[in-house]
Amino acid sequence: MERKVKRERTVQTFWVMNKKKYLSFQLRPGYEAISTENIDDMWKLIHQYIEEGYQIL
């Protein structure tokens, strides 16, 4: 029997410092919060930032 997983809409947030091209998964002073409606959208954005040269702290 196959179970389907229902994905709930929850706000996902990560933080960006554009000046230094840094990403963070925790609140840091001087960083801008980026929020998405679900985890898939969050990871799509993170991959886009990484392709643009951002680094994860």
N, C-alpha and C positions, 0 to 999 in steps of 0.2 A: 504494500500500500504506500503510495507516494503522498507525502505531506507537502502542501504548498505553504510557503512562508509569506505571511502578509507583512508588507513593509509599511510601517506607520510614518506619517509625516512628523518629523521632529526637527527642530532647529539645530543645525550643526554650525559651530563657529570655530574659526581659526584666525590668527592675527598676522598682519603683514606690515613690514616696514619697507616702504617703497624706496626710500632714500638709500638704503644699504642692500636692498634686495634680499631680505630675510623673511622667512615664514616661521611661525611658532604655533604650537598647540596649547599654549597657556598664555594668559594675559601678561603683557609686558608693557612697561611705560614707553610711550612714544609710538606704539604700534596701533594700527587701525584694525578694528574687528571686521571680519568678513563672515557673513552668515548665509547659509543656504537652507532650503526646506528639507533636504534629505542628504544622506551620507553619499549617495552616488554623485549628486551634483557637487558636493564638497570636494570629492576626490578628482573630479574632472577639472575643477578650478585649480586645485593644487598641482596637478600635472601640467596645466597651462603655465602656471607661474614657474615651475621647475624648467620647462622648455625655454622660458625667457631668461634663465640664469639665476633664479632665486635659489637660496640655500635654506635648508631646514635647520633650525637651532634645536 
